[in-house]
Amino acid sequence: MQIKQLILAVAATFAAGSVLAAPVTPAQIGAARTAGTLQETWISGASAPTFNIYSGFALGCDADSISLFSNSSSDSNVRPGSLGNYAAYACTRGGVVSVVYHTVADGSWNAYAPHIDGTQLQRLRRLDQANCQVATGAFPGHVNYKSCQLVNPAATPDGAVVRPAGGFSDVEASLFGFDVSSVGTEAEAYVGQTFGVAVSLPLYRALQAAQGLTQNDDPANAPNISSAQYTSIVARFSGYQTDWSPILGAAGAGKAIYLERRVSTSGTQASSNAHFLKNPCSSGLNADLAPAGAGDSTSTFVVTEHSGSGNVKGALTTRGNNGEFAIGVLSMENNWRVDSPANNGYRYVKLDGVHPEAGTFNGNGNALADGIEFARETAINGDYAFHIEMRSFVANTADAFGAQLIPEITAALGNPASCSDVPRGLTLNPLGGSICNSAAVEGELQVVAKGTRFGNNCAPQQMFF
């Protein structure tokens, strides 16, 4: 049966690509829903693979039929991945009007939460594509709609799909402390994500001075923080929570510690807990550690829990503008070099002597440019350990379109049509069967990791080839 379904899905994809069409309009979506012919579904969870999730959906679309929807008011942020926390992608597939709502607000936990927590479902919002404005800018080959309204369909039904079909998470559900096997099916997404320790710019320069480094932004001159030091900052009631003197010496005396962490539902926070605190990966007395939270703040150790990566970046920048020393974890698709001036006042440090942005991808002698652009070579080679593998999830209650589409997108994530479409900071798992092998394709771009955790982010990484 599974083989037959796969053959039918592939045949449908090829058939879809052979039909020429025009970009779908909101009126077409409404008319198709009324007629009962609309294919629609809802995906929630992690933000890092947004563009590749969109690309997986687009593979089955008829040529020239895609429209993009966002609640953003921007005319320029029109590329999937830059549309904000609430988006939708629509097209015709084999002539059938289809739409996917994509919510990434509040992070990875929302790939699972609506299916095990009725309260969370009542809070979760998605786009209402019916009331939008046409954006003056457009992602090439598409029509973009902006300023779409949001709806909480569990509380205020709008006639569209009420519950997510599933989604994608930075980490497996067990790292949030839940077994989801009774409500759906988890699978490897065959995508890895590199994370970095980011600090406010004044702290970055102070660390460089303390370590005798040239004060520029070349990763070769980035200061180092050890995993033990970071753990001693972020673990509850740990040893480095009075000031920065244990790391900076006299220059850190009296300087308050500002920890800008994510909320507990965030995959970034779950990744940080697993990597630095062994939580919930180890058991036994003091084997795993609890993370410090906002309630643990003191006058010298201020912990803020943020709902999104943008909030962390903004907080690091604001703290730095005030001359304060702040630190936190970000996934490496976040790039201070292209962020707006309002939130680019942070830098990534080396972790245990290795920088996440170091690299020489194109062999052109410009390691600075190549490493910064891709932010994954050290993770690919197994030199940088803070590298986590993602998951997909299909709920038992998923609509038929979502149950078919999420596995199709998962396959596209691990084996994208173009190796150059893998965003900064992401890698492909060697078990995913990608043609983008580590020997390099497309301008010698490496995207496939040489190691894997074999689906268990609590396990050590093993080199695969």
TORKOL-4160 file (C-alpha; in steps of 0.2 Angstrom, whole numbers, padded with zeros to 4 digits, m for minus):
465
<pt num="1" X="0000" Y="0000" Z="0000"/>
<pt num="2" X="0014" Y="0012" Z="0004"/>
<pt num="3" X="0023" Y="0009" Z="m0012"/>
<pt num="4" X="0006" Y="0012" Z="m0022"/>
<pt num="5" X="0003" Y="0028" Z="m0012"/>
<pt num="6" X="0021" Y="0034" Z="m0016"/>
<pt num="7" X="0019" Y="0030" Z="m0035"/>
<pt num="8" X="0003" Y="0040" Z="m0035"/>
<pt num="9" X="0011" Y="0054" Z="m0026"/>
<pt num="10" X="0025" Y="0055" Z="m0038"/>
<pt num="11" X="0014" Y="0054" Z="m0053"/>
<pt num="12" X="0003" Y="0068" Z="m0046"/>
<pt num="13" X="0019" Y="0079" Z="m0044"/>
<pt num="14" X="0024" Y="0076" Z="m0062"/>
<pt num="15" X="0007" Y="0079" Z="m0068"/>
<pt num="16" X="0006" Y="0095" Z="m0058"/>
<pt num="17" X="0022" Y="0102" Z="m0066"/>
<pt num="18" X="0015" Y="0100" Z="m0083"/>
<pt num="19" X="0001" Y="0112" Z="m0082"/>
<pt num="20" X="0003" Y="0130" Z="m0085"/>
<pt num="21" X="m0007" Y="0142" Z="m0075"/>
<pt num="22" X="m0008" Y="0160" Z="m0067"/>
<pt num="23" X="m0005" Y="0164" Z="m0049"/>
<pt num="24" X="m0019" Y="0159" Z="m0038"/>
<pt num="25" X="m0030" Y="0173" Z="m0031"/>
<pt num="26" X="m0038" Y="0175" Z="m0014"/>
<pt num="27" X="m0055" Y="0174" Z="m0023"/>
<pt num="28" X="m0050" Y="0158" Z="m0031"/>
<pt num="29" X="m0046" Y="0150" Z="m0014"/>
<pt num="30" X="m0063" Y="0156" Z="m0007"/>
<pt num="31" X="m0072" Y="0149" Z="m0022"/>
<pt num="32" X="m0063" Y="0132" Z="m0022"/>
<pt num="33" X="m0067" Y="0131" Z="m0003"/>
<pt num="34" X="m0086" Y="0134" Z="m0006"/>
<pt num="35" X="m0086" Y="0122" Z="m0021"/>
<pt num="36" X="m0078" Y="0108" Z="m0010"/>
<pt num="37" X="m0063" Y="0106" Z="m0022"/>
<pt num="38" X="m0049" Y="0116" Z="m0012"/>
<pt num="39" X="m0034" Y="0107" Z="m0005"/>
<pt num="40" X="m0028" Y="0115" Z="0010"/>
<pt num="41" X="m0018" Y="0111" Z="0026"/>
<pt num="42" X="m0009" Y="0120" Z="0040"/>
<pt num="43" X="0009" Y="0117" Z="0046"/>
<pt num="44" X="0017" Y="0124" Z="0062"/>
<pt num="45" X="0034" Y="0123" Z="0071"/>
<pt num="46" X="0052" Y="0128" Z="0068"/>
<pt num="47" X="0056" Y="0144" Z="0058"/>
<pt num="48" X="0074" Y="0139" Z="0052"/>
<pt num="49" X="0069" Y="0128" Z="0037"/>
<pt num="50" X="0055" Y="0139" Z="0031"/>
<pt num="51" X="0062" Y="0142" Z="0013"/>
<pt num="52" X="0065" Y="0124" Z="0011"/>
<pt num="53" X="0047" Y="0119" Z="0017"/>
<pt num="54" X="0040" Y="0132" Z="0004"/>
<pt num="55" X="0051" Y="0124" Z="m0009"/>
<pt num="56" X="0045" Y="0107" Z="m0005"/>
<pt num="57" X="0027" Y="0113" Z="m0007"/>
<pt num="58" X="0032" Y="0122" Z="m0023"/>
<pt num="59" X="0039" Y="0106" Z="m0032"/>
<pt num="60" X="0021" Y="0100" Z="m0035"/>
<pt num="61" X="0014" Y="0116" Z="m0041"/>
<pt num="62" X="0009" Y="0120" Z="m0059"/>
<pt num="63" X="0021" Y="0132" Z="m0067"/>
<pt num="64" X="0018" Y="0151" Z="m0064"/>
<pt num="65" X="0004" Y="0147" Z="m0052"/>
<pt num="66" X="0011" Y="0152" Z="m0035"/>
<pt num="67" X="0005" Y="0166" Z="m0024"/>
<pt num="68" X="0013" Y="0171" Z="m0007"/>
<pt num="69" X="0003" Y="0178" Z="0008"/>
<pt num="70" X="0010" Y="0186" Z="0024"/>
<pt num="71" X="0003" Y="0197" Z="0038"/>
<pt num="72" X="0018" Y="0208" Z="0036"/>
<pt num="73" X="0016" Y="0225" Z="0029"/>
<pt num="74" X="0032" Y="0225" Z="0020"/>
<pt num="75" X="0033" Y="0227" Z="0001"/>
<pt num="76" X="0051" Y="0221" Z="0001"/>
<pt num="77" X="0052" Y="0206" Z="0012"/>
<pt num="78" X="0044" Y="0195" Z="0000"/>
<pt num="79" X="0055" Y="0179" Z="m0001"/>
<pt num="80" X="0048" Y="0164" Z="0009"/>
<pt num="81" X="0058" Y="0164" Z="0026"/>
<pt num="82" X="0057" Y="0183" Z="0026"/>
<pt num="83" X="0038" Y="0184" Z="0027"/>
<pt num="84" X="0036" Y="0184" Z="0046"/>
<pt num="85" X="0029" Y="0171" Z="0058"/>
<pt num="86" X="0013" Y="0169" Z="0048"/>
<pt num="87" X="0013" Y="0165" Z="0030"/>
<pt num="88" X="0003" Y="0155" Z="0017"/>
<pt num="89" X="0008" Y="0148" Z="0000"/>
<pt num="90" X="m0005" Y="0144" Z="m0013"/>
<pt num="91" X="m0004" Y="0137" Z="m0031"/>
<pt num="92" X="m0013" Y="0125" Z="m0042"/>
<pt num="93" X="m0007" Y="0107" Z="m0042"/>
<pt num="94" X="m0014" Y="0097" Z="m0057"/>
<pt num="95" X="m0026" Y="0112" Z="m0059"/>
<pt num="96" X="m0033" Y="0110" Z="m0041"/>
<pt num="97" X="m0032" Y="0125" Z="m0031"/>
<pt num="98" X="m0021" Y="0122" Z="m0015"/>
<pt num="99" X="m0015" Y="0132" Z="0000"/>
<pt num="100" X="m0003" Y="0129" Z="0014"/>
<pt num="101" X="m0004" Y="0140" Z="0030"/>
<pt num="102" X="0013" Y="0141" Z="0039"/>
<pt num="103" X="0014" Y="0147" Z="0057"/>
<pt num="104" X="0031" Y="0148" Z="0065"/>
<pt num="105" X="0027" Y="0159" Z="0080"/>
<pt num="106" X="0033" Y="0152" Z="0097"/>
<pt num="107" X="0044" Y="0139" Z="0089"/>
<pt num="108" X="0047" Y="0121" Z="0087"/>
<pt num="109" X="0035" Y="0115" Z="0101"/>
<pt num="110" X="0020" Y="0120" Z="0090"/>
<pt num="111" X="0024" Y="0106" Z="0078"/>
<pt num="112" X="0017" Y="0095" Z="0092"/>
<pt num="113" X="0008" Y="0105" Z="0105"/>
<pt num="114" X="m0009" Y="0108" Z="0096"/>
<pt num="115" X="m0011" Y="0089" Z="0096"/>
<pt num="116" X="m0007" Y="0085" Z="0114"/>
<pt num="117" X="m0012" Y="0102" Z="0122"/>
<pt num="118" X="m0030" Y="0109" Z="0119"/>
<pt num="119" X="m0025" Y="0125" Z="0127"/>
<pt num="120" X="m0011" Y="0128" Z="0115"/>
<pt num="121" X="m0023" Y="0124" Z="0100"/>
<pt num="122" X="m0034" Y="0138" Z="0107"/>
<pt num="123" X="m0020" Y="0150" Z="0106"/>
<pt num="124" X="m0012" Y="0145" Z="0090"/>
<pt num="125" X="m0016" Y="0157" Z="0075"/>
<pt num="126" X="m0014" Y="0157" Z="0057"/>
<pt num="127" X="m0016" Y="0168" Z="0042"/>
<pt num="128" X="m0033" Y="0172" Z="0034"/>
<pt num="129" X="m0029" Y="0174" Z="0016"/>
<pt num="130" X="m0046" Y="0182" Z="0012"/>
<pt num="131" X="m0042" Y="0200" Z="0017"/>
<pt num="132" X="m0025" Y="0206" Z="0010"/>
<pt num="133" X="m0016" Y="0219" Z="0000"/>
<pt num="134" X="m0006" Y="0216" Z="m0016"/>
<pt num="135" X="0013" Y="0220" Z="m0012"/>
<pt num="136" X="0022" Y="0231" Z="m0024"/>
<pt num="137" X="0037" Y="0219" Z="m0023"/>
<pt num="138" X="0036" Y="0201" Z="m0027"/>
<pt num="139" X="0047" Y="0185" Z="m0026"/>
<pt num="140" X="0052" Y="0182" Z="m0044"/>
<pt num="141" X="0039" Y="0172" Z="m0053"/>
<pt num="142" X="0026" Y="0175" Z="m0039"/>
<pt num="143" X="0013" Y="0187" Z="m0034"/>
<pt num="144" X="0014" Y="0193" Z="m0016"/>
<pt num="145" X="0000" Y="0198" Z="m0004"/>
<pt num="146" X="0004" Y="0208" Z="0012"/>
<pt num="147" X="m0006" Y="0214" Z="0028"/>
<pt num="148" X="m0016" Y="0198" Z="0029"/>
<pt num="149" X="m0026" Y="0196" Z="0045"/>
<pt num="150" X="m0023" Y="0183" Z="0058"/>
<pt num="151" X="m0036" Y="0171" Z="0064"/>
<pt num="152" X="m0038" Y="0159" Z="0079"/>
<pt num="153" X="m0048" Y="0146" Z="0070"/>
<pt num="154" X="m0051" Y="0135" Z="0086"/>
<pt num="155" X="m0060" Y="0150" Z="0094"/>
<pt num="156" X="m0066" Y="0159" Z="0079"/>
<pt num="157" X="m0068" Y="0148" Z="0064"/>
<pt num="158" X="m0066" Y="0156" Z="0047"/>
<pt num="159" X="m0071" Y="0141" Z="0036"/>
<pt num="160" X="m0053" Y="0136" Z="0033"/>
<pt num="161" X="m0044" Y="0122" Z="0040"/>
<pt num="162" X="m0045" Y="0122" Z="0060"/>
<pt num="163" X="m0030" Y="0111" Z="0066"/>
<pt num="164" X="m0012" Y="0109" Z="0059"/>
<pt num="165" X="m0008" Y="0093" Z="0050"/>
<pt num="166" X="0008" Y="0093" Z="0059"/>
<pt num="167" X="0025" Y="0102" Z="0056"/>
<pt num="168" X="0043" Y="0103" Z="0058"/>
<pt num="169" X="0054" Y="0104" Z="0074"/>
<pt num="170" X="0072" Y="0108" Z="0078"/>
<pt num="171" X="0072" Y="0093" Z="0090"/>
<pt num="172" X="0062" Y="0078" Z="0094"/>
<pt num="173" X="0047" Y="0079" Z="0105"/>
<pt num="174" X="0056" Y="0069" Z="0119"/>
<pt num="175" X="0068" Y="0084" Z="0122"/>
<pt num="176" X="0052" Y="0094" Z="0127"/>
<pt num="177" X="0048" Y="0080" Z="0139"/>
<pt num="178" X="0034" Y="0072" Z="0129"/>
<pt num="179" X="0030" Y="0055" Z="0120"/>
<pt num="180" X="0019" Y="0060" Z="0105"/>
<pt num="181" X="0018" Y="0042" Z="0097"/>
<pt num="182" X="0000" Y="0041" Z="0102"/>
<pt num="183" X="m0005" Y="0057" Z="0093"/>
<pt num="184" X="0005" Y="0055" Z="0077"/>
<pt num="185" X="0021" Y="0050" Z="0068"/>
<pt num="186" X="0038" Y="0058" Z="0070"/>
<pt num="187" X="0051" Y="0056" Z="0057"/>
<pt num="188" X="0069" Y="0062" Z="0053"/>
<pt num="189" X="0069" Y="0078" Z="0042"/>
<pt num="190" X="0086" Y="0074" Z="0037"/>
<pt num="191" X="0091" Y="0092" Z="0040"/>
<pt num="192" X="0104" Y="0098" Z="0053"/>
<pt num="193" X="0105" Y="0115" Z="0061"/>
<pt num="194" X="0120" Y="0124" Z="0067"/>
<pt num="195" X="0118" Y="0134" Z="0083"/>
<pt num="196" X="0130" Y="0148" Z="0090"/>
<pt num="197" X="0133" Y="0157" Z="0106"/>
<pt num="198" X="0130" Y="0175" Z="0102"/>
<pt num="199" X="0136" Y="0190" Z="0113"/>
<pt num="200" X="0133" Y="0209" Z="0113"/>
<pt num="201" X="0146" Y="0219" Z="0104"/>
<pt num="202" X="0154" Y="0226" Z="0120"/>
<pt num="203" X="0156" Y="0209" Z="0128"/>
<pt num="204" X="0163" Y="0202" Z="0111"/>
<pt num="205" X="0177" Y="0216" Z="0111"/>
<pt num="206" X="0180" Y="0214" Z="0130"/>
<pt num="207" X="0183" Y="0195" Z="0127"/>
<pt num="208" X="0195" Y="0199" Z="0112"/>
<pt num="209" X="0205" Y="0211" Z="0123"/>
<pt num="210" X="0206" Y="0198" Z="0137"/>
<pt num="211" X="0212" Y="0185" Z="0125"/>
<pt num="212" X="0224" Y="0196" Z="0116"/>
<pt num="213" X="0215" Y="0196" Z="0100"/>
<pt num="214" X="0214" Y="0209" Z="0086"/>
<pt num="215" X="0198" Y="0218" Z="0088"/>
<pt num="216" X="0189" Y="0215" Z="0071"/>
<pt num="217" X="0175" Y="0204" Z="0065"/>
<pt num="218" X="0185" Y="0190" Z="0056"/>
<pt num="219" X="0180" Y="0173" Z="0064"/>
<pt num="220" X="0199" Y="0169" Z="0065"/>
<pt num="221" X="0200" Y="0183" Z="0078"/>
<pt num="222" X="0184" Y="0178" Z="0087"/>
<pt num="223" X="0186" Y="0176" Z="0106"/>
<pt num="224" X="0182" Y="0159" Z="0114"/>
<pt num="225" X="0170" Y="0153" Z="0127"/>
<pt num="226" X="0171" Y="0135" Z="0133"/>
<pt num="227" X="0155" Y="0124" Z="0135"/>
<pt num="228" X="0159" Y="0122" Z="0153"/>
<pt num="229" X="0160" Y="0141" Z="0155"/>
<pt num="230" X="0143" Y="0143" Z="0146"/>
<pt num="231" X="0135" Y="0129" Z="0156"/>
<pt num="232" X="0141" Y="0139" Z="0172"/>
<pt num="233" X="0131" Y="0154" Z="0166"/>
<pt num="234" X="0115" Y="0146" Z="0160"/>
<pt num="235" X="0112" Y="0132" Z="0173"/>
<pt num="236" X="0101" Y="0136" Z="0187"/>
<pt num="237" X="0110" Y="0142" Z="0203"/>
<pt num="238" X="0127" Y="0139" Z="0194"/>
<pt num="239" X="0144" Y="0146" Z="0197"/>
<pt num="240" X="0146" Y="0161" Z="0185"/>
<pt num="241" X="0131" Y="0172" Z="0189"/>
<pt num="242" X="0138" Y="0186" Z="0199"/>
<pt num="243" X="0148" Y="0195" Z="0187"/>
<pt num="244" X="0160" Y="0192" Z="0172"/>
<pt num="245" X="0176" Y="0191" Z="0182"/>
<pt num="246" X="0178" Y="0172" Z="0180"/>
<pt num="247" X="0180" Y="0174" Z="0162"/>
<pt num="248" X="0186" Y="0192" Z="0159"/>
<pt num="249" X="0196" Y="0195" Z="0175"/>
<pt num="250" X="0196" Y="0212" Z="0182"/>
<pt num="251" X="0188" Y="0219" Z="0167"/>
<pt num="252" X="0173" Y="0209" Z="0171"/>
<pt num="253" X="0171" Y="0214" Z="0189"/>
<pt num="254" X="0155" Y="0222" Z="0193"/>
<pt num="255" X="0148" Y="0219" Z="0176"/>
<pt num="256" X="0131" Y="0211" Z="0177"/>
<pt num="257" X="0127" Y="0196" Z="0167"/>
<pt num="258" X="0112" Y="0197" Z="0155"/>
<pt num="259" X="0106" Y="0180" Z="0148"/>
<pt num="260" X="0095" Y="0182" Z="0133"/>
<pt num="261" X="0087" Y="0165" Z="0131"/>
<pt num="262" X="0072" Y="0158" Z="0122"/>
<pt num="263" X="0055" Y="0152" Z="0130"/>
<pt num="264" X="0054" Y="0134" Z="0135"/>
<pt num="265" X="0043" Y="0130" Z="0119"/>
<pt num="266" X="0058" Y="0135" Z="0108"/>
<pt num="267" X="0068" Y="0122" Z="0099"/>
<pt num="268" X="0083" Y="0133" Z="0101"/>
<pt num="269" X="0081" Y="0132" Z="0120"/>
<pt num="270" X="0078" Y="0114" Z="0119"/>
<pt num="271" X="0094" Y="0112" Z="0109"/>
<pt num="272" X="0104" Y="0123" Z="0121"/>
<pt num="273" X="0097" Y="0112" Z="0136"/>
<pt num="274" X="0102" Y="0096" Z="0128"/>
<pt num="275" X="0119" Y="0102" Z="0122"/>
<pt num="276" X="0125" Y="0111" Z="0137"/>
<pt num="277" X="0115" Y="0105" Z="0152"/>
<pt num="278" X="0112" Y="0087" Z="0146"/>
<pt num="279" X="0094" Y="0090" Z="0149"/>
<pt num="280" X="0084" Y="0078" Z="0147"/>
<pt num="281" X="0098" Y="0068" Z="0140"/>
<pt num="282" X="0105" Y="0061" Z="0156"/>
<pt num="283" X="0098" Y="0054" Z="0172"/>
<pt num="284" X="0105" Y="0052" Z="0190"/>
<pt num="285" X="0110" Y="0064" Z="0203"/>
<pt num="286" X="0117" Y="0080" Z="0195"/>
<pt num="287" X="0118" Y="0071" Z="0178"/>
<pt num="288" X="0107" Y="0084" Z="0170"/>
<pt num="289" X="0105" Y="0102" Z="0175"/>
<pt num="290" X="0090" Y="0114" Z="0175"/>
<pt num="291" X="0091" Y="0129" Z="0164"/>
<pt num="292" X="0090" Y="0146" Z="0173"/>
<pt num="293" X="0074" Y="0155" Z="0170"/>
<pt num="294" X="0067" Y="0173" Z="0172"/>
<pt num="295" X="0062" Y="0168" Z="0190"/>
<pt num="296" X="0080" Y="0166" Z="0194"/>
<pt num="297" X="0085" Y="0184" Z="0190"/>
<pt num="298" X="0095" Y="0194" Z="0203"/>
<pt num="299" X="0102" Y="0211" Z="0202"/>
<pt num="300" X="0118" Y="0204" Z="0194"/>
<pt num="301" X="0111" Y="0190" Z="0184"/>
<pt num="302" X="0096" Y="0195" Z="0173"/>
<pt num="303" X="0087" Y="0182" Z="0163"/>
<pt num="304" X="0075" Y="0186" Z="0150"/>
<pt num="305" X="0064" Y="0173" Z="0140"/>
<pt num="306" X="0061" Y="0178" Z="0123"/>
<pt num="307" X="0047" Y="0171" Z="0111"/>
<pt num="308" X="0057" Y="0173" Z="0095"/>
<pt num="309" X="0075" Y="0174" Z="0088"/>
<pt num="310" X="0072" Y="0192" Z="0083"/>
<pt num="311" X="0068" Y="0196" Z="0101"/>
<pt num="312" X="0085" Y="0189" Z="0106"/>
<pt num="313" X="0094" Y="0198" Z="0093"/>
<pt num="314" X="0086" Y="0214" Z="0097"/>
<pt num="315" X="0089" Y="0212" Z="0116"/>
<pt num="316" X="0108" Y="0208" Z="0113"/>
<pt num="317" X="0109" Y="0224" Z="0102"/>
<pt num="318" X="0100" Y="0235" Z="0115"/>
<pt num="319" X="0110" Y="0228" Z="0129"/>
<pt num="320" X="0126" Y="0232" Z="0119"/>
<pt num="321" X="0120" Y="0249" Z="0115"/>
<pt num="322" X="0119" Y="0252" Z="0134"/>
<pt num="323" X="0136" Y="0245" Z="0136"/>
<pt num="324" X="0130" Y="0229" Z="0144"/>
<pt num="325" X="0137" Y="0212" Z="0143"/>
<pt num="326" X="0124" Y="0200" Z="0136"/>
<pt num="327" X="0124" Y="0182" Z="0130"/>
<pt num="328" X="0112" Y="0169" Z="0122"/>
<pt num="329" X="0110" Y="0155" Z="0109"/>
<pt num="330" X="0104" Y="0158" Z="0091"/>
<pt num="331" X="0102" Y="0147" Z="0076"/>
<pt num="332" X="0115" Y="0151" Z="0063"/>
<pt num="333" X="0103" Y="0156" Z="0050"/>
<pt num="334" X="0103" Y="0172" Z="0060"/>
<pt num="335" X="0116" Y="0183" Z="0052"/>
<pt num="336" X="0121" Y="0200" Z="0060"/>
<pt num="337" X="0129" Y="0205" Z="0044"/>
<pt num="338" X="0113" Y="0207" Z="0035"/>
<pt num="339" X="0101" Y="0211" Z="0050"/>
<pt num="340" X="0094" Y="0228" Z="0051"/>
<pt num="341" X="0104" Y="0241" Z="0062"/>
<pt num="342" X="0091" Y="0239" Z="0074"/>
<pt num="343" X="0096" Y="0221" Z="0079"/>
<pt num="344" X="0113" Y="0218" Z="0072"/>
<pt num="345" X="0124" Y="0222" Z="0088"/>
<pt num="346" X="0129" Y="0204" Z="0091"/>
<pt num="347" X="0143" Y="0193" Z="0086"/>
<pt num="348" X="0146" Y="0174" Z="0087"/>
<pt num="349" X="0160" Y="0168" Z="0098"/>
<pt num="350" X="0171" Y="0152" Z="0096"/>
<pt num="351" X="0164" Y="0137" Z="0106"/>
<pt num="352" X="0178" Y="0126" Z="0113"/>
<pt num="353" X="0190" Y="0134" Z="0101"/>
<pt num="354" X="0180" Y="0132" Z="0085"/>
<pt num="355" X="0170" Y="0145" Z="0076"/>
<pt num="356" X="0153" Y="0141" Z="0067"/>
<pt num="357" X="0157" Y="0153" Z="0053"/>
<pt num="358" X="0174" Y="0147" Z="0049"/>
<pt num="359" X="0176" Y="0139" Z="0032"/>
<pt num="360" X="0184" Y="0139" Z="0015"/>
<pt num="361" X="0169" Y="0132" Z="0004"/>
<pt num="362" X="0174" Y="0138" Z="m0013"/>
<pt num="363" X="0192" Y="0136" Z="m0011"/>
<pt num="364" X="0195" Y="0154" Z="m0017"/>
<pt num="365" X="0206" Y="0160" Z="m0003"/>
<pt num="366" X="0193" Y="0170" Z="0005"/>
<pt num="367" X="0188" Y="0160" Z="0020"/>
<pt num="368" X="0181" Y="0175" Z="0029"/>
<pt num="369" X="0168" Y="0178" Z="0015"/>
<pt num="370" X="0164" Y="0159" Z="0012"/>
<pt num="371" X="0162" Y="0154" Z="0030"/>
<pt num="372" X="0151" Y="0169" Z="0035"/>
<pt num="373" X="0140" Y="0166" Z="0020"/>
<pt num="374" X="0136" Y="0148" Z="0024"/>
<pt num="375" X="0140" Y="0146" Z="0043"/>
<pt num="376" X="0141" Y="0127" Z="0042"/>
<pt num="377" X="0158" Y="0120" Z="0036"/>
<pt num="378" X="0165" Y="0117" Z="0053"/>
<pt num="379" X="0148" Y="0108" Z="0058"/>
<pt num="380" X="0149" Y="0098" Z="0042"/>
<pt num="381" X="0166" Y="0092" Z="0045"/>
<pt num="382" X="0162" Y="0087" Z="0063"/>
<pt num="383" X="0173" Y="0100" Z="0071"/>
<pt num="384" X="0159" Y="0110" Z="0078"/>
<pt num="385" X="0148" Y="0100" Z="0090"/>
<pt num="386" X="0133" Y="0112" Z="0092"/>
<pt num="387" X="0124" Y="0104" Z="0078"/>
<pt num="388" X="0106" Y="0097" Z="0080"/>
<pt num="389" X="0095" Y="0086" Z="0069"/>
<pt num="390" X="0077" Y="0091" Z="0064"/>
<pt num="391" X="0061" Y="0081" Z="0065"/>
<pt num="392" X="0045" Y="0081" Z="0055"/>
<pt num="393" X="0028" Y="0076" Z="0062"/>
<pt num="394" X="0011" Y="0071" Z="0055"/>
<pt num="395" X="m0003" Y="0071" Z="0067"/>
<pt num="396" X="m0016" Y="0056" Z="0067"/>
<pt num="397" X="m0029" Y="0070" Z="0064"/>
<pt num="398" X="m0021" Y="0077" Z="0049"/>
<pt num="399" X="m0031" Y="0081" Z="0034"/>
<pt num="400" X="m0028" Y="0070" Z="0019"/>
<pt num="401" X="m0018" Y="0084" Z="0009"/>
<pt num="402" X="m0007" Y="0087" Z="0024"/>
<pt num="403" X="m0004" Y="0069" Z="0028"/>
<pt num="404" X="0002" Y="0067" Z="0010"/>
<pt num="405" X="0011" Y="0084" Z="0009"/>
<pt num="406" X="0022" Y="0084" Z="0025"/>
<pt num="407" X="0031" Y="0068" Z="0020"/>
<pt num="408" X="0034" Y="0075" Z="0002"/>
<pt num="409" X="0041" Y="0091" Z="0010"/>
<pt num="410" X="0052" Y="0080" Z="0021"/>
<pt num="411" X="0059" Y="0071" Z="0007"/>
<pt num="412" X="0063" Y="0088" Z="m0002"/>
<pt num="413" X="0071" Y="0095" Z="0014"/>
<pt num="414" X="0084" Y="0081" Z="0014"/>
<pt num="415" X="0086" Y="0080" Z="m0005"/>
<pt num="416" X="0083" Y="0098" Z="m0011"/>
<pt num="417" X="0081" Y="0101" Z="m0030"/>
<pt num="418" X="0096" Y="0114" Z="m0029"/>
<pt num="419" X="0110" Y="0112" Z="m0016"/>
<pt num="420" X="0112" Y="0131" Z="m0016"/>
<pt num="421" X="0094" Y="0133" Z="m0009"/>
<pt num="422" X="0100" Y="0126" Z="0008"/>
<pt num="423" X="0100" Y="0141" Z="0019"/>
<pt num="424" X="0114" Y="0148" Z="0029"/>
<pt num="425" X="0117" Y="0137" Z="0045"/>
<pt num="426" X="0108" Y="0122" Z="0039"/>
<pt num="427" X="0116" Y="0105" Z="0033"/>
<pt num="428" X="0109" Y="0089" Z="0025"/>
<pt num="429" X="0110" Y="0073" Z="0035"/>
<pt num="430" X="0120" Y="0060" Z="0026"/>
<pt num="431" X="0106" Y="0047" Z="0028"/>
<pt num="432" X="0094" Y="0058" Z="0018"/>
<pt num="433" X="0101" Y="0052" Z="0001"/>
<pt num="434" X="0105" Y="0069" Z="m0006"/>
<pt num="435" X="0114" Y="0071" Z="m0022"/>
<pt num="436" X="0123" Y="0086" Z="m0014"/>
<pt num="437" X="0137" Y="0075" Z="m0007"/>
<pt num="438" X="0151" Y="0082" Z="0003"/>
<pt num="439" X="0164" Y="0081" Z="m0011"/>
<pt num="440" X="0155" Y="0097" Z="m0018"/>
<pt num="441" X="0143" Y="0101" Z="m0031"/>
<pt num="442" X="0137" Y="0118" Z="m0038"/>
<pt num="443" X="0152" Y="0128" Z="m0036"/>
<pt num="444" X="0160" Y="0117" Z="m0024"/>
<pt num="445" X="0147" Y="0121" Z="m0011"/>
<pt num="446" X="0147" Y="0108" Z="0004"/>
<pt num="447" X="0130" Y="0105" Z="0012"/>
<pt num="448" X="0130" Y="0087" Z="0017"/>
<pt num="449" X="0136" Y="0083" Z="0035"/>
<pt num="450" X="0149" Y="0070" Z="0037"/>
<pt num="451" X="0142" Y="0064" Z="0053"/>
<pt num="452" X="0125" Y="0060" Z="0061"/>
<pt num="453" X="0117" Y="0057" Z="0077"/>
<pt num="454" X="0106" Y="0044" Z="0069"/>
<pt num="455" X="0090" Y="0052" Z="0074"/>
<pt num="456" X="0094" Y="0055" Z="0093"/>
<pt num="457" X="0100" Y="0072" Z="0098"/>
<pt num="458" X="0105" Y="0065" Z="0115"/>
<pt num="459" X="0117" Y="0054" Z="0106"/>
<pt num="460" X="0135" Y="0059" Z="0101"/>
<pt num="461" X="0138" Y="0062" Z="0083"/>
<pt num="462" X="0147" Y="0049" Z="0073"/>
<pt num="463" X="0156" Y="0051" Z="0057"/>
<pt num="464" X="0147" Y="0042" Z="0043"/>
<pt num="465" X="0159" Y="0044" Z="0029"/>
